[in-house]
Amino acid sequence: MDARTTGIVAYITWIGLLIAVIAGDKEGAKFHINQALVIMLFGLLGAIPCIGQIWLIFIFVCWIMGLIAAINEEEKPVPLIGGITLIK
């Protein structure tokens, strides 16, 4: 897969993230793989009662922003959590 396709697939569920890491262009789409991983991990905080529902709305908006950036082949970090780097 090319970098654009890998970036898009990374945002589609955990399975898509695994496919992007295993079969995709890791160097070209490293930014989007990292962003998708951070968004998905922070999405787990949605299990917190009351505040978690508001947090899930924010995570959903971040997910949409990241997916649109991957489609447009841009490297724009998502708000608040976009500066976190897990994959070097």
Backbone as XML, in Angstrom:
<?xml version="1.0"?>
<chain id="A" units="angstrom">
  <residue number="1" name="MET">
    <atom name="N" x="0.838" y="-1.183" z="0.000"/>
    <atom name="CA" x="0.000" y="0.000" z="0.000"/>
    <atom name="C" x="0.883" y="1.248" z="0.000"/>
  </residue>
  <residue number="2" name="ASP">
    <atom name="N" x="0.418" y="2.271" z="-0.666"/>
    <atom name="CA" x="1.153" y="3.529" z="-0.660"/>
    <atom name="C" x="0.865" y="4.285" z="0.634"/>
  </residue>
  <residue number="3" name="ALA">
    <atom name="N" x="1.552" y="5.400" z="0.829"/>
    <atom name="CA" x="1.448" y="6.151" z="2.085"/>
    <atom name="C" x="0.043" y="6.686" z="2.321"/>
  </residue>
  <residue number="4" name="ARG">
    <atom name="N" x="-0.620" y="7.166" z="1.276"/>
    <atom name="CA" x="-1.970" y="7.716" z="1.442"/>
    <atom name="C" x="-2.950" y="6.630" z="1.887"/>
  </residue>
  <residue number="5" name="THR">
    <atom name="N" x="-2.927" y="5.497" z="1.220"/>
    <atom name="CA" x="-3.829" y="4.403" z="1.565"/>
    <atom name="C" x="-3.535" y="3.883" z="2.970"/>
  </residue>
  <residue number="6" name="THR">
    <atom name="N" x="-2.264" y="3.777" z="3.308"/>
    <atom name="CA" x="-1.887" y="3.319" z="4.646"/>
    <atom name="C" x="-2.404" y="4.279" z="5.711"/>
  </residue>
  <residue number="7" name="GLY">
    <atom name="N" x="-2.294" y="5.576" z="5.476"/>
    <atom name="CA" x="-2.791" y="6.569" z="6.427"/>
    <atom name="C" x="-4.290" y="6.484" z="6.619"/>
  </residue>
  <residue number="8" name="ILE">
    <atom name="N" x="-5.020" y="6.265" z="5.527"/>
    <atom name="CA" x="-6.475" y="6.165" z="5.615"/>
    <atom name="C" x="-6.882" y="4.895" z="6.357"/>
  </residue>
  <residue number="9" name="VAL">
    <atom name="N" x="-6.252" y="3.771" z="6.028"/>
    <atom name="CA" x="-6.582" y="2.493" z="6.655"/>
    <atom name="C" x="-6.270" y="2.523" z="8.152"/>
  </residue>
  <residue number="10" name="ALA">
    <atom name="N" x="-5.255" y="3.259" z="8.550"/>
    <atom name="CA" x="-4.859" y="3.322" z="9.964"/>
    <atom name="C" x="-5.978" y="3.878" z="10.841"/>
  </residue>
  <residue number="11" name="TYR">
    <atom name="N" x="-6.807" y="4.757" z="10.299"/>
    <atom name="CA" x="-7.873" y="5.360" z="11.092"/>
    <atom name="C" x="-9.117" y="4.470" z="11.202"/>
  </residue>
  <residue number="12" name="ILE">
    <atom name="N" x="-9.165" y="3.392" z="10.442"/>
    <atom name="CA" x="-10.363" y="2.547" z="10.419"/>
    <atom name="C" x="-10.184" y="1.383" z="11.377"/>
  </residue>
  <residue number="13" name="THR">
    <atom name="N" x="-10.690" y="1.478" z="12.554"/>
    <atom name="CA" x="-10.689" y="0.489" z="13.637"/>
    <atom name="C" x="-9.287" y="0.005" z="14.004"/>
  </residue>
  <residue number="14" name="TRP">
    <atom name="N" x="-9.212" y="-0.801" z="15.036"/>
    <atom name="CA" x="-7.939" y="-1.371" z="15.487"/>
    <atom name="C" x="-7.363" y="-2.315" z="14.437"/>
  </residue>
  <residue number="15" name="ILE">
    <atom name="N" x="-8.227" y="-3.036" z="13.744"/>
    <atom name="CA" x="-7.764" y="-3.971" z="12.714"/>
    <atom name="C" x="-7.093" y="-3.209" z="11.579"/>
  </residue>
  <residue number="16" name="GLY">
    <atom name="N" x="-7.684" y="-2.094" z="11.183"/>
    <atom name="CA" x="-7.078" y="-1.257" z="10.148"/>
    <atom name="C" x="-5.724" y="-0.729" z="10.581"/>
  </residue>
  <residue number="17" name="LEU">
    <atom name="N" x="-5.608" y="-0.374" z="11.851"/>
    <atom name="CA" x="-4.327" y="0.102" z="12.373"/>
    <atom name="C" x="-3.283" y="-1.009" z="12.297"/>
  </residue>
  <residue number="18" name="LEU">
    <atom name="N" x="-3.664" y="-2.211" z="12.665"/>
    <atom name="CA" x="-2.733" y="-3.348" z="12.586"/>
    <atom name="C" x="-2.332" y="-3.638" z="11.142"/>
  </residue>
  <residue number="19" name="ILE">
    <atom name="N" x="-3.280" y="-3.582" z="10.222"/>
    <atom name="CA" x="-2.972" y="-3.795" z="8.808"/>
    <atom name="C" x="-2.010" y="-2.720" z="8.311"/>
  </residue>
  <residue number="20" name="ALA">
    <atom name="N" x="-2.236" y="-1.476" z="8.720"/>
    <atom name="CA" x="-1.362" y="-0.375" z="8.302"/>
    <atom name="C" x="0.055" y="-0.572" z="8.824"/>
  </residue>
  <residue number="21" name="VAL">
    <atom name="N" x="0.182" y="-1.063" z="10.037"/>
    <atom name="CA" x="1.510" y="-1.274" z="10.621"/>
    <atom name="C" x="2.211" y="-2.456" z="9.952"/>
  </residue>
  <residue number="22" name="ILE">
    <atom name="N" x="1.469" y="-3.517" z="9.693"/>
    <atom name="CA" x="2.078" y="-4.730" z="9.153"/>
    <atom name="C" x="2.318" y="-4.642" z="7.644"/>
  </residue>
  <residue number="23" name="ALA">
    <atom name="N" x="1.312" y="-4.228" z="6.888"/>
    <atom name="CA" x="1.403" y="-4.314" z="5.432"/>
    <atom name="C" x="1.583" y="-2.975" z="4.729"/>
  </residue>
  <residue number="24" name="GLY">
    <atom name="N" x="1.511" y="-1.885" z="5.429"/>
    <atom name="CA" x="1.519" y="-0.578" z="4.789"/>
    <atom name="C" x="2.902" y="0.046" z="4.680"/>
  </residue>
  <residue number="25" name="ASP">
    <atom name="N" x="2.933" y="1.207" z="4.083"/>
    <atom name="CA" x="4.149" y="2.004" z="3.955"/>
    <atom name="C" x="4.378" y="2.716" z="5.284"/>
  </residue>
  <residue number="26" name="LYS">
    <atom name="N" x="5.134" y="2.070" z="6.172"/>
    <atom name="CA" x="5.298" y="2.590" z="7.529"/>
    <atom name="C" x="6.033" y="3.928" z="7.566"/>
  </residue>
  <residue number="27" name="GLU">
    <atom name="N" x="7.019" y="4.109" z="6.728"/>
    <atom name="CA" x="7.783" y="5.355" z="6.751"/>
    <atom name="C" x="6.967" y="6.516" z="6.200"/>
  </residue>
  <residue number="28" name="GLY">
    <atom name="N" x="6.245" y="6.295" z="5.118"/>
    <atom name="CA" x="5.470" y="7.371" z="4.509"/>
    <atom name="C" x="4.253" y="7.775" z="5.321"/>
  </residue>
  <residue number="29" name="ALA">
    <atom name="N" x="3.688" y="6.843" z="6.070"/>
    <atom name="CA" x="2.460" y="7.117" z="6.817"/>
    <atom name="C" x="2.667" y="7.040" z="8.319"/>
  </residue>
  <residue number="30" name="LYS">
    <atom name="N" x="3.909" y="7.143" z="8.765"/>
    <atom name="CA" x="4.205" y="7.038" z="10.198"/>
    <atom name="C" x="3.426" y="8.068" z="11.014"/>
  </residue>
  <residue number="31" name="PHE">
    <atom name="N" x="3.290" y="9.269" z="10.497"/>
    <atom name="CA" x="2.568" y="10.319" z="11.202"/>
    <atom name="C" x="1.117" y="9.907" z="11.447"/>
  </residue>
  <residue number="32" name="HIS">
    <atom name="N" x="0.444" y="9.413" z="10.415"/>
    <atom name="CA" x="-0.969" y="9.058" z="10.553"/>
    <atom name="C" x="-1.158" y="7.776" z="11.366"/>
  </residue>
  <residue number="33" name="ILE">
    <atom name="N" x="-0.225" y="6.853" z="11.280"/>
    <atom name="CA" x="-0.302" y="5.657" z="12.119"/>
    <atom name="C" x="-0.200" y="6.065" z="13.588"/>
  </residue>
  <residue number="34" name="ASN">
    <atom name="N" x="0.718" y="6.972" z="13.895"/>
    <atom name="CA" x="0.867" y="7.460" z="15.262"/>
    <atom name="C" x="-0.386" y="8.199" z="15.728"/>
  </residue>
  <residue number="35" name="GLN">
    <atom name="N" x="-0.920" y="9.081" z="14.881"/>
    <atom name="CA" x="-2.116" y="9.838" z="15.244"/>
    <atom name="C" x="-3.298" y="8.902" z="15.504"/>
  </residue>
  <residue number="36" name="ALA">
    <atom name="N" x="-3.468" y="7.912" z="14.652"/>
    <atom name="CA" x="-4.578" y="6.964" z="14.819"/>
    <atom name="C" x="-4.420" y="6.176" z="16.116"/>
  </residue>
  <residue number="37" name="LEU">
    <atom name="N" x="-3.198" y="5.771" z="16.428"/>
    <atom name="CA" x="-2.954" y="5.032" z="17.666"/>
    <atom name="C" x="-3.269" y="5.889" z="18.887"/>
  </residue>
  <residue number="38" name="VAL">
    <atom name="N" x="-2.832" y="7.130" z="18.873"/>
    <atom name="CA" x="-3.092" y="8.041" z="20.000"/>
    <atom name="C" x="-4.595" y="8.279" z="20.153"/>
  </residue>
  <residue number="39" name="ILE">
    <atom name="N" x="-5.289" y="8.507" z="19.047"/>
    <atom name="CA" x="-6.730" y="8.743" z="19.103"/>
    <atom name="C" x="-7.449" y="7.519" z="19.661"/>
  </residue>
  <residue number="40" name="MET">
    <atom name="N" x="-7.063" y="6.342" z="19.218"/>
    <atom name="CA" x="-7.729" y="5.129" z="19.692"/>
    <atom name="C" x="-7.435" y="4.850" z="21.168"/>
  </residue>
  <residue number="41" name="LEU">
    <atom name="N" x="-6.207" y="5.098" z="21.591"/>
    <atom name="CA" x="-5.879" y="4.884" z="23.006"/>
    <atom name="C" x="-6.613" y="5.875" z="23.911"/>
  </residue>
  <residue number="42" name="PHE">
    <atom name="N" x="-6.654" y="7.138" z="23.508"/>
    <atom name="CA" x="-7.363" y="8.131" z="24.309"/>
    <atom name="C" x="-8.875" y="7.930" z="24.245"/>
  </residue>
  <residue number="43" name="GLY">
    <atom name="N" x="-9.351" y="7.244" z="23.212"/>
    <atom name="CA" x="-10.766" y="6.910" z="23.129"/>
    <atom name="C" x="-11.197" y="5.947" z="24.218"/>
  </residue>
  <residue number="44" name="LEU">
    <atom name="N" x="-10.253" y="5.196" z="24.761"/>
    <atom name="CA" x="-10.568" y="4.278" z="25.852"/>
    <atom name="C" x="-10.996" y="5.017" z="27.118"/>
  </residue>
  <residue number="45" name="LEU">
    <atom name="N" x="-10.619" y="6.284" z="27.225"/>
    <atom name="CA" x="-11.035" y="7.086" z="28.379"/>
    <atom name="C" x="-12.526" y="7.399" z="28.346"/>
  </residue>
  <residue number="46" name="GLY">
    <atom name="N" x="-13.195" y="7.044" z="27.269"/>
    <atom name="CA" x="-14.631" y="7.256" z="27.161"/>
    <atom name="C" x="-15.426" y="6.389" z="28.122"/>
  </residue>
  <residue number="47" name="ALA">
    <atom name="N" x="-14.769" y="5.428" z="28.756"/>
    <atom name="CA" x="-15.444" y="4.553" z="29.718"/>
    <atom name="C" x="-15.708" y="5.259" z="31.050"/>
  </residue>
  <residue number="48" name="ILE">
    <atom name="N" x="-15.133" y="6.420" z="31.245"/>
    <atom name="CA" x="-15.354" y="7.181" z="32.479"/>
    <atom name="C" x="-16.786" y="7.725" z="32.456"/>
  </residue>
  <residue number="49" name="PRO">
    <atom name="N" x="-17.563" y="7.495" z="33.507"/>
    <atom name="CA" x="-18.954" y="7.977" z="33.522"/>
    <atom name="C" x="-19.046" y="9.504" z="33.414"/>
  </residue>
  <residue number="50" name="CYS">
    <atom name="N" x="-20.050" y="9.979" z="32.769"/>
    <atom name="CA" x="-20.390" y="11.393" z="32.571"/>
    <atom name="C" x="-19.377" y="12.129" z="31.702"/>
  </residue>
  <residue number="51" name="ILE">
    <atom name="N" x="-18.186" y="12.323" z="32.183"/>
    <atom name="CA" x="-17.171" y="13.049" z="31.424"/>
    <atom name="C" x="-16.756" y="12.261" z="30.180"/>
  </residue>
  <residue number="52" name="GLY">
    <atom name="N" x="-16.828" y="10.960" z="30.258"/>
    <atom name="CA" x="-16.435" y="10.110" z="29.146"/>
    <atom name="C" x="-17.250" y="10.330" z="27.892"/>
  </residue>
  <residue number="53" name="GLN">
    <atom name="N" x="-18.525" y="10.656" z="28.040"/>
    <atom name="CA" x="-19.367" y="10.889" z="26.874"/>
    <atom name="C" x="-18.948" y="12.155" z="26.136"/>
  </residue>
  <residue number="54" name="ILE">
    <atom name="N" x="-18.625" y="13.185" z="26.876"/>
    <atom name="CA" x="-18.132" y="14.421" z="26.261"/>
    <atom name="C" x="-16.777" y="14.160" z="25.612"/>
  </residue>
  <residue number="55" name="TRP">
    <atom name="N" x="-15.935" y="13.384" z="26.288"/>
    <atom name="CA" x="-14.617" y="13.049" z="25.769"/>
    <atom name="C" x="-14.748" y="12.260" z="24.462"/>
  </residue>
  <residue number="56" name="LEU">
    <atom name="N" x="-15.711" y="11.344" z="24.379"/>
    <atom name="CA" x="-15.900" y="10.558" z="23.157"/>
    <atom name="C" x="-16.312" y="11.435" z="21.979"/>
  </residue>
  <residue number="57" name="ILE">
    <atom name="N" x="-17.085" y="12.468" z="22.238"/>
    <atom name="CA" x="-17.437" y="13.402" z="21.167"/>
    <atom name="C" x="-16.185" y="14.100" z="20.666"/>
  </residue>
  <residue number="58" name="PHE">
    <atom name="N" x="-15.336" y="14.541" z="21.586"/>
    <atom name="CA" x="-14.071" y="15.179" z="21.206"/>
    <atom name="C" x="-13.191" y="14.209" z="20.413"/>
  </residue>
  <residue number="59" name="ILE">
    <atom name="N" x="-13.095" y="12.964" z="20.859"/>
    <atom name="CA" x="-12.277" y="11.965" z="20.166"/>
    <atom name="C" x="-12.833" y="11.690" z="18.777"/>
  </residue>
  <residue number="60" name="PHE">
    <atom name="N" x="-14.160" y="11.657" z="18.645"/>
    <atom name="CA" x="-14.773" y="11.452" z="17.334"/>
    <atom name="C" x="-14.422" y="12.587" z="16.381"/>
  </residue>
  <residue number="61" name="VAL">
    <atom name="N" x="-14.460" y="13.816" z="16.877"/>
    <atom name="CA" x="-14.088" y="14.975" z="16.050"/>
    <atom name="C" x="-12.611" y="14.879" z="15.650"/>
  </residue>
  <residue number="62" name="CYS">
    <atom name="N" x="-11.745" y="14.481" z="16.589"/>
    <atom name="CA" x="-10.319" y="14.296" z="16.272"/>
    <atom name="C" x="-10.134" y="13.212" z="15.218"/>
  </residue>
  <residue number="63" name="TRP">
    <atom name="N" x="-10.907" y="12.139" z="15.335"/>
    <atom name="CA" x="-10.817" y="11.041" z="14.372"/>
    <atom name="C" x="-11.198" y="11.518" z="12.964"/>
  </residue>
  <residue number="64" name="ILE">
    <atom name="N" x="-12.274" y="12.300" z="12.874"/>
    <atom name="CA" x="-12.702" y="12.843" z="11.582"/>
    <atom name="C" x="-11.625" y="13.771" z="11.015"/>
  </residue>
  <residue number="65" name="MET">
    <atom name="N" x="-11.073" y="14.631" z="11.864"/>
    <atom name="CA" x="-10.026" y="15.555" z="11.412"/>
    <atom name="C" x="-8.802" y="14.795" z="10.910"/>
  </residue>
  <residue number="66" name="GLY">
    <atom name="N" x="-8.408" y="13.748" z="11.630"/>
    <atom name="CA" x="-7.263" y="12.945" z="11.217"/>
    <atom name="C" x="-7.520" y="12.214" z="9.917"/>
  </residue>
  <residue number="67" name="LEU">
    <atom name="N" x="-8.716" y="11.663" z="9.756"/>
    <atom name="CA" x="-9.065" y="10.951" z="8.529"/>
    <atom name="C" x="-9.068" y="11.893" z="7.330"/>
  </residue>
  <residue number="68" name="ILE">
    <atom name="N" x="-9.616" y="13.080" z="7.503"/>
    <atom name="CA" x="-9.624" y="14.063" z="6.417"/>
    <atom name="C" x="-8.193" y="14.483" z="6.063"/>
  </residue>
  <residue number="69" name="ALA">
    <atom name="N" x="-7.347" y="14.650" z="7.069"/>
    <atom name="CA" x="-5.945" y="15.010" z="6.804"/>
    <atom name="C" x="-5.246" y="13.876" z="6.052"/>
  </residue>
  <residue number="70" name="ALA">
    <atom name="N" x="-5.543" y="12.629" z="6.381"/>
    <atom name="CA" x="-4.935" y="11.496" z="5.673"/>
    <atom name="C" x="-5.416" y="11.441" z="4.230"/>
  </residue>
  <residue number="71" name="ILE">
    <atom name="N" x="-6.691" y="11.714" z="4.013"/>
    <atom name="CA" x="-7.227" y="11.712" z="2.650"/>
    <atom name="C" x="-6.577" y="12.804" z="1.813"/>
  </residue>
  <residue number="72" name="ASN">
    <atom name="N" x="-6.342" y="13.969" z="2.421"/>
    <atom name="CA" x="-5.716" y="15.090" z="1.712"/>
    <atom name="C" x="-4.196" y="15.033" z="1.720"/>
  </residue>
  <residue number="73" name="GLU">
    <atom name="N" x="-3.640" y="13.985" z="2.302"/>
    <atom name="CA" x="-2.188" y="13.788" z="2.406"/>
    <atom name="C" x="-1.497" y="14.937" z="3.131"/>
  </residue>
  <residue number="74" name="GLU">
    <atom name="N" x="-2.119" y="15.425" z="4.201"/>
    <atom name="CA" x="-1.547" y="16.484" z="5.027"/>
    <atom name="C" x="-1.114" y="15.897" z="6.358"/>
  </residue>
  <residue number="75" name="GLU">
    <atom name="N" x="-0.157" y="16.501" z="6.991"/>
    <atom name="CA" x="0.295" y="16.074" z="8.308"/>
    <atom name="C" x="-0.061" y="17.131" z="9.340"/>
  </residue>
  <residue number="76" name="LYS">
    <atom name="N" x="-1.359" y="17.275" z="9.600"/>
    <atom name="CA" x="-1.843" y="18.229" z="10.585"/>
    <atom name="C" x="-2.195" y="17.473" z="11.864"/>
  </residue>
  <residue number="77" name="PRO">
    <atom name="N" x="-1.551" y="17.813" z="12.976"/>
    <atom name="CA" x="-1.888" y="17.122" z="14.221"/>
    <atom name="C" x="-3.282" y="17.522" z="14.720"/>
  </residue>
  <residue number="78" name="VAL">
    <atom name="N" x="-3.940" y="16.576" z="15.362"/>
    <atom name="CA" x="-5.265" y="16.847" z="15.920"/>
    <atom name="C" x="-5.100" y="17.700" z="17.176"/>
  </residue>
  <residue number="79" name="PRO">
    <atom name="N" x="-6.144" y="18.431" z="17.580"/>
    <atom name="CA" x="-6.030" y="19.298" z="18.754"/>
    <atom name="C" x="-5.803" y="18.524" z="20.052"/>
  </residue>
  <residue number="80" name="LEU">
    <atom name="N" x="-5.109" y="19.110" z="20.953"/>
    <atom name="CA" x="-4.890" y="18.648" z="22.314"/>
    <atom name="C" x="-4.007" y="17.402" z="22.423"/>
  </residue>
  <residue number="81" name="ILE">
    <atom name="N" x="-4.290" y="16.351" z="21.681"/>
    <atom name="CA" x="-3.535" y="15.106" z="21.818"/>
    <atom name="C" x="-2.631" y="14.848" z="20.627"/>
  </residue>
  <residue number="82" name="GLY">
    <atom name="N" x="-2.614" y="15.726" z="19.653"/>
    <atom name="CA" x="-1.847" y="15.523" z="18.427"/>
    <atom name="C" x="-0.345" y="15.592" z="18.595"/>
  </residue>
  <residue number="83" name="GLY">
    <atom name="N" x="0.136" y="16.204" z="19.658"/>
    <atom name="CA" x="1.572" y="16.334" z="19.851"/>
    <atom name="C" x="2.222" y="15.122" z="20.492"/>
  </residue>
  <residue number="84" name="ILE">
    <atom name="N" x="1.432" y="14.138" z="20.877"/>
    <atom name="CA" x="1.966" y="12.947" z="21.538"/>
    <atom name="C" x="2.518" y="11.991" z="20.478"/>
  </residue>
  <residue number="85" name="THR">
    <atom name="N" x="3.757" y="11.566" z="20.673"/>
    <atom name="CA" x="4.386" y="10.652" z="19.723"/>
    <atom name="C" x="4.659" y="9.326" z="20.425"/>
  </residue>
  <residue number="86" name="LEU">
    <atom name="N" x="4.023" y="8.273" z="19.932"/>
    <atom name="CA" x="4.235" y="6.933" z="20.474"/>
    <atom name="C" x="5.114" y="6.096" z="19.565"/>
  </residue>
  <residue number="87" name="ILE">
    <atom name="N" x="5.055" y="6.353" z="18.271"/>
    <atom name="CA" x="5.843" y="5.614" z="17.283"/>
    <atom name="C" x="6.916" y="6.546" z="16.749"/>
  </residue>
  <residue number="88" name="LYS">
    <atom name="N" x="8.154" y="6.161" z="16.886"/>
    <atom name="CA" x="9.252" y="7.018" z="16.425"/>
    <atom name="C" x="9.763" y="6.572" z="15.083"/>
  </residue>
</chain>
